[in-house]
Amino acid sequence: MPTIKQIGNVKVQIFPDDHNPPHFHVVTPDHEALILLSSFELLAGRMDRKSLEAALDWASSNKELLQDEWTRLNER
């Protein structure tokens, strides 16, 4: 799965041909969470607070990149 960003052991990923609504995955060795692109709300899964905060801090500064990658990988 395409990793958009890795922050330590936290990966921010967008999967090709994934289901709606547009979202990204935050993956660590122990957890996975799906985060809505529109609001950065937790859609599914779970994540420790420190890892989730690191991913969301990065995502908030890179929302356009995430939206562009979602479109590229999922809206063909």
HUZICOR-V755860 format. One line per field, one symbol per residue. psi: psi as a letter, one per 30 degrees, with the letter a starting at -180 (. if undefined). A space follows every 10 residues. Layout:
# HUZICOR-V755860
psi: ???
This chain:
# HUZICOR-V755860
psi: kkkekkjbgk kjkkkkhlll lkllkkklff lkkkkkeefg lkelalklee eeeeeeeeef fheeeeeeee eeffi.
